Amino acid sequence: MNRRGVLYGLGGLAVAAGAGAFAWTSATGSMADYEAWQTRLRAVPAGPPSIPDILRYAGMAANGHNTQPWRFALSGAEAGIAPDLSRRTPVVDPDDHHLYVSLGCAAENLAIAARAGGLRTEETGADENGVRFAVTATAPQSTPLYDAIPRRQSTRAPYDGRPLAADTLKALEAAAAEPGVRLILVTERARIDAVRDLVLEGNGAQMTDPAFIAELKAWLRFNPDAAMKTGDGLFAAASGNPVMPGPVGRLAFDAFFKPGSENAKYAAHMASTPALAVFFGEAARPANWIRVGRACQRLALTATSLGLKHCFVNQPVEVAALRPKLAALLGEGDLRPDLVIRLGYGEALPYSPRRPVETTMAG
């Protein structure tokens, strides 16, 4: 559930490409158009959300590489979220761990939005086939978490270093309570630095893997036009990076996306981070990963409602050899760590793209 801000060295490449301002914008699309598009996608209903609104809110959930690997169904007395295996990322996520965590995040958004729309959802099953709910009518109930759904984003940038107050930490811990899921909040600088070292070690391993780089590159969206066309992927501006035409972006990626500069960026991000949230599930199987996702989404929405930013730094989870080191560091023995999340105060960035509801429906 990462990822990555790429440092491009834009100025020199722009000159090399001979791109004037008009030609450049013509090849990338405008950020103003992108922001207007995002405003429509994230529009807040005037009253209780309709079924299309509920599914639209479900699709705003956190997910790995912004692949949005889900298929939704909601009608009558039943609802479901099935995995879309065509959106797998088999290099970074070979056992579909992130995919099922993503389904759990979407399931939590769906349940929160459904409640605001006067529908009560009771989970009836969670396994490799996804999540299933029984749906009954209830009084509409809007909550701060519902209000936070369209505002939540994974902010891949430095934070301002301000510590989190004790009551904020308690609220985050309470929000993430879920059977079979363990949350550890790390606020001690020495332990944050120890986790940082694992992040850097994992990042170095991934960046020397050609298959990882090829898969990551396939999900990059270098400009607003590409992001709006696909409605998915890792949009450059959402990581604070410059937008550019696709061919220039690919050249820049190859030229400047290097272990040294990326590790320096991650080290700076971690140094600005006052707290980490690390999730562990009691078992390594889809049902438990879905539960981790639901707990994670509640934590992320609670953080958003409290004015916090968050970001995934999952390299110690994605590189299998580092998982035991992370578990031992946090005193969790043989449990497999599921997620590592930075928490802190910082500036907002442009939102990641999302697919229209009709493209995410099952059947």
C-alpha positions in Angstrom: 0.0 0.0 0.0 2.8 2.3 -0.9 4.3 4.4 -2.8 6.7 6.3 -4.3 7.7 9.9 -5.1 10.1 10.0 -8.0 12.7 12.8 -8.3 12.9 13.7 -11.9 15.3 16.5 -12.7 12.6 18.1 -14.8 14.2 21.3 -15.9 17.0 19.8 -17.9 14.8 17.2 -19.5 12.3 19.9 -20.5 15.1 21.8 -22.3 16.3 18.6 -23.9 12.8 17.8 -25.1 12.5 21.3 -26.6 9.1 21.7 -25.1 7.5 25.1 -24.9 4.9 25.9 -22.3 2.0 25.4 -24.7 3.3 22.1 -26.2 4.1 20.9 -22.7 0.6 21.5 -21.4 -0.9 20.0 -24.6 1.0 16.8 -23.9 0.1 16.6 -20.2 -3.3 18.1 -19.7 -3.9 20.8 -17.1 -3.9 20.5 -13.4 -7.0 22.8 -13.3 -8.9 20.2 -15.4 -7.6 17.5 -13.1 -8.8 19.3 -10.0 -12.2 19.9 -11.5 -12.5 16.2 -12.4 -11.4 15.2 -8.8 -14.0 17.6 -7.4 -16.7 15.8 -9.3 -15.4 12.3 -8.3 -15.3 13.3 -4.6 -18.5 15.4 -4.5 -20.3 15.2 -1.2 -24.0 14.3 -1.5 -26.4 17.0 -0.5 -28.4 14.5 1.6 -28.0 10.8 2.6 -25.9 9.0 -0.1 -27.6 7.0 -2.8 -26.3 3.5 -3.8 -24.0 5.0 -6.5 -22.7 7.4 -3.9 -22.1 4.6 -1.4 -20.1 2.7 -4.1 -18.2 5.8 -5.1 -17.2 6.4 -1.5 -16.2 2.7 -1.2 -13.9 3.2 -4.2 -12.0 6.1 -2.4 -10.4 3.5 0.0 -6.7 3.1 0.4 -5.2 0.5 -1.9 -1.8 -0.8 -3.1 -0.3 1.1 -6.1 -3.8 2.6 -6.6 -4.8 -0.4 -8.6 -8.3 -0.4 -7.1 -8.5 -4.2 -7.3 -12.2 -4.6 -6.5 -15.6 -5.4 -8.0 -18.6 -4.0 -6.1 -22.2 -5.3 -5.9 -24.9 -3.6 -3.8 -28.6 -4.3 -4.3 -31.6 -5.5 -2.3 -30.6 -7.3 0.8 -27.0 -8.2 -0.2 -23.7 -6.4 -0.9 -20.3 -7.8 -1.9 -16.7 -6.8 -2.8 -14.9 -9.3 -5.0 -11.2 -9.2 -5.9 -10.4 -8.1 -9.4 -7.4 -10.3 -10.1 -6.7 -8.5 -13.4 -5.4 -5.7 -11.2 -2.9 -7.8 -9.2 0.7 -6.7 -8.7 2.5 -10.1 -8.5 6.0 -8.8 -8.0 5.5 -6.5 -5.0 2.5 -8.5 -3.8 3.0 -12.2 -4.8 0.5 -13.7 -2.4 -2.1 -10.9 -2.9 -1.7 -9.7 0.7 -2.1 -6.0 -0.4 -5.0 -6.9 -2.6 -7.0 -8.3 0.2 -6.0 -5.5 2.6 -7.3 -3.2 -0.1 -10.6 -5.0 -0.2 -10.9 -4.6 3.6 -10.3 -0.9 3.3 -13.0 -0.6 0.7 -15.3 -2.8 2.8 -15.0 -0.4 5.7 -15.7 2.6 3.5 -18.8 0.9 2.1 -20.1 0.1 5.6 -19.6 3.6 6.8 -21.2 5.2 3.7 -24.1 2.7 3.7 -24.9 3.6 7.3 -25.0 7.3 6.3 -27.4 6.2 3.5 -29.8 4.3 5.9 -28.4 0.9 5.2 -27.0 -1.4 7.9 -24.3 -3.9 6.7 -23.5 -7.0 8.6 -20.5 -9.0 7.3 -21.5 -12.6 6.4 -18.3 -13.8 5.0 -14.7 -12.8 4.2 -12.3 -15.1 2.3 -10.4 -15.5 -1.0 -13.6 -14.6 -2.8 -13.9 -11.2 -1.1 -16.3 -9.7 1.5 -20.1 -10.3 1.7 -22.7 -8.4 3.6 -26.3 -8.7 4.6 -28.1 -5.4 4.1 -31.0 -4.1 6.1 -32.7 -0.7 6.4 -31.9 1.6 9.4 -31.9 5.2 10.3 -29.3 7.2 8.4 -26.3 7.9 10.5 -23.6 10.3 9.3 -20.3 10.3 11.3 -17.0 12.1 11.2 -15.5 9.0 9.5 -18.1 9.3 6.7 -17.2 13.0 6.3 -13.5 12.1 6.1 -13.9 9.6 3.3 -13.6 12.1 0.4 -10.8 14.0 2.2 -8.5 11.1 3.1 -5.4 10.7 1.1 -2.0 9.1 1.4 0.3 12.1 1.7 3.8 11.1 0.4 5.7 14.1 1.7 7.6 15.4 4.7 5.5 16.2 7.8 6.2 19.1 10.2 7.4 16.9 13.1 4.9 18.0 15.7 4.2 15.2 18.2 0.8 13.6 18.4 -1.1 14.3 21.7 -2.0 11.5 24.0 -5.7 11.8 23.3 -5.0 11.7 19.6 -3.0 8.5 20.0 -5.9 7.0 22.1 -8.4 7.9 19.4 -6.3 6.2 16.7 -5.9 3.1 18.8 -9.6 2.9 19.5 -10.5 3.4 15.9 -8.3 0.5 14.8 -9.7 -2.1 17.3 -10.7 -5.2 15.4 -10.8 -8.9 16.4 -7.7 -10.7 15.3 -5.8 -7.5 14.5 -2.9 -5.9 16.6 -1.9 -2.3 16.2 1.3 -0.9 17.6 1.8 2.9 17.6 5.5 3.8 17.6 6.4 7.3 18.9 9.8 6.8 20.4 12.5 8.3 18.1 14.9 5.4 18.5 12.3 2.8 17.4 11.1 5.1 14.5 14.7 5.3 13.4 15.1 1.5 13.6 12.0 1.0 11.4 13.5 3.7 9.1 16.5 1.5 8.7 14.3 -1.4 7.6 12.4 0.8 5.2 15.7 1.9 3.6 17.0 -1.7 3.4 13.8 -2.8 1.8 13.7 0.1 -0.6 17.3 -0.7 -1.7 16.4 -4.4 -2.3 13.3 -3.5 -4.4 15.1 -0.8 -6.5 17.7 -3.3 -7.6 15.0 -5.8 -8.7 14.3 -5.2 -12.4 10.9 -6.9 -12.2 9.9 -4.6 -9.3 10.9 -1.5 -11.3 9.0 -2.7 -14.4 5.9 -3.3 -12.4 6.1 0.0 -10.6 6.7 1.9 -13.8 3.6 0.3 -15.4 1.4 1.9 -12.7 2.9 5.4 -12.9 0.8 8.2 -14.4 3.1 11.1 -15.3 0.5 13.7 -16.1 -3.2 14.7 -15.6 -4.3 13.3 -18.9 -2.9 9.9 -18.2 -4.4 9.9 -14.7 -7.8 10.9 -15.9 -7.8 8.5 -18.8 -7.0 5.4 -16.7 -8.5 6.6 -13.4 -5.9 4.6 -11.5 -2.2 4.3 -10.8 0.4 6.5 -9.1 -0.1 10.1 -10.3 3.1 12.1 -10.2 1.5 15.3 -8.7 0.0 13.2 -5.8 3.6 12.6 -4.7 4.6 16.2 -5.0 6.4 15.6 -8.3 6.2 17.6 -11.5 3.9 16.5 -14.3 5.3 15.8 -17.8 4.5 14.1 -21.0 4.6 10.3 -20.8 7.7 9.8 -22.9 9.7 12.4 -21.0 8.4 11.0 -17.7 9.7 7.5 -18.6 13.1 8.9 -19.6 13.2 10.8 -16.3 12.2 7.8 -14.3 15.0 5.8 -15.8 17.5 8.6 -15.4 16.8 9.7 -11.9 14.9 7.0 -9.9 18.0 5.7 -8.1 18.5 4.0 -4.7 20.6 6.8 -3.3 18.2 9.6 -3.9 15.2 7.6 -3.0 16.7 6.4 0.3 17.7 10.0 1.1 14.1 11.1 0.5 12.7 8.3 2.7 15.2 9.1 5.4 14.0 12.7 5.4 10.4 11.7 5.4 10.9 9.3 8.4 12.9 12.0 10.3 9.8 14.3 10.0 7.4 11.6 11.2 6.4 11.7 14.9 4.5 8.4 14.9 4.2 5.1 13.0 1.2 2.7 13.0 2.2 -0.9 12.4 -0.5 -3.6 11.9 -0.2 -7.3 12.6 -2.9 -9.9 11.8 -3.2 -13.1 13.8 -3.0 -15.3 10.6 -1.6 -14.8 7.1 -4.7 -15.5 5.0 -7.2 -13.4 3.0 -9.9 -13.3 5.8 -7.4 -11.8 8.2 -5.9 -9.4 5.7 -9.4 -8.1 5.0 -9.8 -7.5 8.7 -6.5 -5.6 8.8 -7.7 -3.5 5.9 -10.9 -2.6 7.8 -8.9 -1.6 10.9 -6.4 0.4 8.8 -9.2 2.3 7.0 -10.8 3.4 10.2 -7.4 4.5 11.5 -6.8 6.5 8.3 -10.2 8.1 8.4 -9.8 9.0 12.1 -6.4 10.5 11.4 -8.0 12.6 8.6 -10.8 13.7 10.9 -8.2 14.9 13.4 -6.2 16.9 10.9 -3.4 14.3 10.4 -1.8 13.0 7.3 -0.7 9.5 6.7 1.4 7.5 4.2 2.3 3.8 3.7 6.0 2.8 4.0 5.5 -0.9 3.5 9.0 -2.0 2.3 9.7 -4.0 5.5 6.4 -5.8 4.9 6.9 -6.3 1.1 10.4 -7.7 1.4 9.8 -11.1 3.1 13.3 -11.3 4.6 12.6 -8.1 6.6 9.3 -9.2 8.2 10.9 -11.2 11.0 13.2 -8.2 11.8 10.2 -5.8 12.0 8.2 -8.2 14.2 11.2 -8.8 16.5 11.8 -5.0 16.8 8.3 -4.5 17.9 8.1 -7.5 20.2 5.6 -9.5 18.1 7.5 -12.7 17.8 6.4 -14.9 14.9 3.5 -12.7 13.7 3.7 -11.4 10.1 3.6 -7.6 9.9 0.9 -6.3 7.5 1.3 -2.5 7.2 3.6 0.3 8.2 2.0 3.8 8.2 3.6 7.2 8.8 1.4 9.6 10.8 1.9 13.4 11.2 0.9 16.9 10.3 1.6 18.3 6.9 0.3 19.9 3.8 -2.2 18.4 1.4 -1.3 17.2 -2.1 -3.4 16.6 -5.2 -5.6 13.5 -4.8 -4.9 10.2 -6.5 -7.2 9.3 -9.4 -10.2 7.1 -9.0 -12.2 5.0 -11.6 -15.8 5.9 -12.2 -18.3 3.7 -10.3 -19.6 2.0 -13.4 -16.2 0.6 -14.2 -15.9 -1.1 -10.7 -19.2 -3.0 -10.8 -19.3 -6.8 -10.7 -21.0 -8.7 -13.5 
